[in-house]
Amino acid sequence: MKKNIEQVQTLLEALPYIKKYSNEIFVIKYGGSAQINPILKDKFAQDIILMYLVGIRPVIVHGGGNKISSMLEKLQIGTKFVDGFRVTDEAVMEVVEMVLAGNINKEITTLLNEHGTKAIGITGKDAGFLKAKAKNKEKYGLVGDIINIDSSVVKNLIAEKFIPVIAPIASGEEIGHPGYNINADLAASKIAEGLNARKIIFMTDTQGVLDKNKNLIDTLKEDEILKLKDDGTIAGGMIPKVDACLEAINGGVRKAHIIDGRVEHALLLETFTSDGVGTVIKK
């Protein structure tokens, strides 16, 4: 009986959040261990389904850098990074699209569909959803910055009760362009802004933003982030994550979250409990 009461109490704790977030769009950047570990993949699918069933409208944006590197190695195509971006010529772009759109995207949609949802995979090329221009063609090749989002493409899918799963590849402006490789964090941020999402959640392989003593920082605002970047507390791979969060909230998204995807059911814990499990970034 005591266990049953505790379960009911947990449901009651979630109730205010379920009411608050009904029919709201959440953009979820799916990556790290949660995208690789079979157990975490299954927990992720369960979380997405529960969120969907209580009225949240999840939109998933995924990366796939490790699988891209592995495939390039198998095909004996060289790859290198400059400033954290994969230098992308036409041969690399072909592999990027093959892995992201043909492999990872379909793996995620199949996983969700097998758990009982209606997930559909797209890239930014589909229906002209994402248009981009070269970030710096001489330096990075076909790495792009998004310049236009046709949000109606995804909104129509949501209206038809689909869960969109988006691979971060964009069309170029000219006919016959091979497309652009887009950083998945930045793509998620732009998509959240274009959809007027309530939240954007980045699933990572760290607890969130940590202070100098490696303790989790629960909440951050822009001025605090700038100070932490200046003194080196926020460094390395966390910099593009917090930059993507800031871009999203400055574009109208109410809150951005960086959570540890290695924690089982991290999405539910962050969304439906008062304590959460990561760092919240807000205005």
N, C-alpha and C positions, 0 to 999 in steps of 0.2 A: 504493500500500500504506500509506504514512504517513497519508494522509487517512482511510483505512478504520480504522486503529488509533485515530486521534483520535476518530472517531465512536463506536467501541466504548468508549473511555475515558469519553466523555460519558454514554453509557448506563449504565456502571458507577457513575459518580458519582451518577446519579439513583436507582439501585437501592435504597439504604437509605430514601430518602424514599417510594418507591413502596410498599415493605413497610410503612412506618410509617403511611401514610395510607390504606391499603386499607380500603374500606367506611366511611370517615369522611366526614361532611358538611362541605362548604365552602360558605359563603354568600358570593356575589360581588356586590357593588354595581357595576353596569355603568353607566358614564356618561362624560361628557366627550367628547374627540376619538375615543376608541375606539368610541363609539356613533354617530359621524357620518362619519368618514373611511372610504371604501369599502375601502381596503387594510387598515386596522386592524380593521375589522369582520370581514373574512375571517380575519385572524390570530387574532382573539378566538375565532371559531368553531372554528378548528383547535385552539387551546389547550384549549377546553372538551371537545372530542371526545377528545383524548389523555388528559386528566385522567379523563374518564369511562371510557375503555377500560382504564386501569390500576387502576381500582377506586375512585377518588374519586367521591363523590356530590355533584356541583355543584348548587346552588340559586341562581338568578339573580334579583336584585331590580334593577329599572331605574327611572330617572327619565325626564324628558323636558321640562324647563322651557322650553327654547328653542322647541320645536315647539308647546308650549301657547301661549306668547306670540305666536308667528307666526299661529296659528289665531285667537286672540282678536282680533288686529289685522285679519285678513281679514274677520272677522265684525263688526268695529267694536264690539267689547265692551271696555270699559275694564278695565285691570288695574293693580294697584299692589301694592307690597311694604311690609310693616311688620316690622321686626326680622328681615328675611331670609325671611319667610313671605309667600306670595302670598295676599292677602285674597281669600276665596273665597265669593261668594254663589251662589245656585242656578244662575244663568246661567253663571257661570264654572265651577261644578262639573260642569255638563253637558258643557262643552268639555274639561275636564280628563279626565273619564272617556272621552269619545270619542277623544281623542288617545292617552292612555296605554293603555287597554284595546283600542281598536279599530284603532289604527294602529301604535304603537311595539311593543306586546306581540306582535302578530301578525308584525311584521317580524322580530323577534328569533327567534321560534319557527320561522318559515319558513326563516330563514338557517341555523339549527342543523339542521333537518330535511333541508335540501338537502345538508348535509354528512354526512348519514348517521346522525344520532341520532334518538331519540324525545323531542322536546321538546313540552311542553304549556303553554299560557299560561293563567294565572288572575289574578283580582284578589282582594283581600281579602274581597270580597262573596261569592265563590263558596263554597258549602257553609258559610257563616258562618265562614270562616277567620280573618278579622280583625274585631274589634269595637273601636270607638273612642268617645271622648267629645270634646266641643269643648275645644280648648286654651284659648280665650278668645273666646267667641262675639261679644262686642261689638267686640273688637279685630281678630280674624282671620276671623270668619265660620265657614265650614265647614272649617276646618283642625283636624285632630284629633290626639289622643294615643291610642295603642293601649292598650286596657285588658284585652283578652283575645285569646289566640291558641289556636285549635284545631289543634295541631301534627299531629294524626292525618291531617288533610287532605293535607298535603305528604308526610308519612311514607308514606302509602298510595301516593302517586304514585311516590315513590322505590322502594318495594318492587316496583312494577310496571315498574321500569326506565325511568321517564320522567325527563327533566330539567325540573323546574318553573321556569317563567319568570313572575315575580310583578310585577304592577303595583300600586303602593302606594296603593290605594284601600280604605277600610274601611267596613263597615256601621255604621249608627247603632244605638242600643238600641231605638228605637221603630219600629213598623211604618210603612212608607211613607217613611222617612227617605231623603233623596237621597244619603246617604253622606258620607264625609269624605275630604278631600285630606290625605295623610300625607307628610311630608318623607321622601324616599327613603332618605337615610342613616339616619335614626332607625328607619324601617321595617325596613331590613336588619338593624340592630342587634337589634331586638326579635325578629325572625324567627330570627336566629342563636341568640339566647338560648333561645327556645321550642323550637328543634330540637336543642338541646344540641350545636351545631356545634363541630367541632374548630377551625376558623378562620373569620374573616370578613376579606374582602379588598375594599378600596375602590379602584376604578380612577379616577384623577383626572388632571388636566392639570398636575400638578407632580411633581417627583421623589419627594416625600414630605415629611416635616417637616424644615425647614431651620433652621440656626442663624443667628446674626446676620450671619455672613459668607457666608451663602447656600450653606453646605456641608450635604450630606445627613447627617442624624442617623440612624444605623443602627438603634438600639434605644432605647426609652424606657419608663419606668415612671411610675406615676401621680404620685408626688411630683415627679418631674422635669418632667412636663407642667404641673403647677400652677405651678411656678416660671417656666417659659417663657411661660405665659399672663400671669402677673403682671408680668413685665418687658417684655411686648409682642412677644417673639420669635414666639410663636404668636398670630396675629391674623386678623381678617377671616374669609374663607371656610374657613380651616383649623380654626377653633374648633369648628364643629359636627361636623367630621370626627373630631377627636380626642375630642370628647365622646361621639360615637357609639361609638368604639372603646372608651372607658373603660366605657361602659354595658354593652357586650357582654362584656368580660372580667370585669367585676364580677358579671355574670349567669351566669358559668360557661364562657364561650368561652375556650379556652386562649390564643390569640394573635389579635391584630388587625393587619392590614397596610394601609398606605397606599402605593400604588404608582403609577408613572407609566404611564398607559394609552397614552401616545403612543409608548412603546417597543414595537417589535414583539415578540410572544411574552412580554410582561412577566409574564403569569400563570405560564408555565412556568419562567421564570428565577427568580421569587420562590419557587416551590414546590419545584423540583427541583435547585437549586444551593445551595452553601454560602454564597455571598456575597449572593444575592438582589439586588433592584433598588430596594428602597424602605425604609420605616421600619416596624419591628416594634414593636408595643406589647403589653406583657405584664405579668403580676402581678409 
